[in-house]
C-alpha cells in the first residue's frame, strides 16, 4: 500500500471518528433534555435553564463536529460564521417573541372581561 493511500485512509478514519463522536454527543444531549422533561427530573425555572444550557452545548457540538468550525487555520472564517449564526439566532428568537406577544395581545384584548 502506498504512503498516499495510507494517509488518505488515516484521514478518513479520523474524520469518521470525529463525526461519530459528534453524533454520540448530540444524541446524548438530546436524550438528556427529553429525559429531564419525560421523567420530571426538574421543574419550573430549573428545567428551563437546564434545557437552555443543553441546547447551547448542543449548538457548540454541531458547530464543532459537523460544520468543522473551531480554532483551526481558518479562524477568521469561523469567527464570521459564528457571528452570522448568532445574528440569525437573535433575529429568529426576537421575531418569534414579537409575533407571539402581538398574537397574545390581539387575542386576549378581544376577550370579554367578567
C-alpha positions in Angstrom: 0.0 0.0 0.0 1.4 3.4 -0.9 2.0 6.2 1.6 -0.6 8.5 -0.1 -3.2 5.8 0.2 -2.3 5.2 3.9 -2.6 8.8 4.7 -5.9 9.1 2.9 -7.2 6.1 4.8 -6.0 7.5 8.1 -7.6 10.9 7.4 -10.9 9.1 6.5 -10.8 7.2 9.8 -10.1 10.3 11.8 -12.9 12.2 10.1 -15.3 9.3 10.6 -14.4 9.1 14.3 -15.0 12.8 14.7 -18.4 12.6 13.1 -19.3 9.5 15.2 -18.2 11.3 18.4 -20.3 14.4 17.4 -23.3 12.2 16.7 -23.0 10.4 20.1 -22.6 13.7 21.9 -25.6 15.3 20.1 -27.7 12.2 20.8 -26.7 12.1 24.5 -27.6 15.8 24.9 -30.9 15.3 23.1 -31.7 12.3 25.3 -30.7 14.3 28.4 -33.1 17.1 27.6 -36.0 14.7 26.7 -35.5 12.6 29.9 -35.5 15.7 32.1 -39.0 16.5 30.8 -40.3 13.0 30.4 -39.3 11.7 33.9 -39.8 15.1 35.6 -36.2 15.3 36.8 -36.5 19.1 37.0 -39.5 21.5 37.1 -40.1 25.2 36.5 -37.2 27.6 36.2 -34.6 24.9 36.8 -35.9 22.9 33.8 -36.0 25.9 31.6 -32.4 26.8 32.5 -31.2 23.2 32.1 -32.8 22.8 28.7 -31.4 26.1 27.5 -27.9 25.1 28.6 -28.2 21.7 26.9 -29.3 23.4 23.7 -26.4 25.8 23.8 -24.0 23.0 24.4 -25.6 21.1 21.5 -25.2 24.1 19.2 -21.4 24.1 20.0 -21.2 20.4 19.3 -22.9 20.8 16.0 -20.6 23.8 15.0 -17.5 21.9 16.1 -18.1 18.4 14.9 -20.4 18.8 11.9 -19.6 22.2 10.5 -15.9 21.9 11.5 -15.8 25.4 12.9 -13.2 25.8 15.6 -9.7 27.1 16.5 -8.0 25.8 13.3 -6.4 27.5 10.4 -9.5 29.4 9.3 -10.2 31.4 12.5 -11.5 34.5 10.6 -14.0 32.3 8.7 -15.0 30.6 11.9 -15.5 33.9 13.6 -17.5 35.3 10.8 -19.6 32.2 10.6 -20.2 32.2 14.3 -21.2 35.9 14.2 -23.6 35.2 11.4 -25.2 32.3 13.2 -25.5 34.5 16.3 -27.2 37.3 14.4 -29.6 34.8 12.8 -30.4 33.2 16.2 -31.1 36.6 17.7 -33.4 37.6 14.8 -35.3 34.3 15.0 -35.8 34.5 18.7 -36.7 38.2 18.8 -39.1 37.8 15.8 -40.8 34.8 17.4 -41.2 36.6 20.7 -42.6 39.7 18.9 -45.1 37.7 16.9 -46.2 35.6 19.9 -46.6 38.8 22.1 -48.6 40.5 19.3 -50.9 37.5 18.9 -51.4 37.3 22.6 -52.3 41.0 22.8 -54.7 40.8 19.8 -56.4 37.6 21.0 -56.7 38.5 24.7 -57.9 42.1 24.1 -60.9 40.7 22.3 -61.9 38.5 25.2 -64.9 39.7 27.3 -64.0 40.5 30.9 -66.3 39.1 33.5 
